[in-house]
């Protein structure tokens, strides 16, 4: 039993520490060009469709939340009829 755990420990150590590092493309310069160009689009929407979708979802939740707060305050302020 202990021998199997020892073997597993050695194999996992070998794969974690001796694996070749992957070469990743540096995307920072292209993102800098995208976000720094002056094209009239607000910076929070320059990321594309995903940013626009997140922005609209956030605005919808904000409007819904404000409406719910106003409804709750009015409900709590007005007396209940019997």
Secondary structure as UniProt FT lines:
FT   HELIX           2..17
FT   HELIX           28..36
FT   HELIX           43..45
FT   TURN            46..47
FT   HELIX           49..77
//
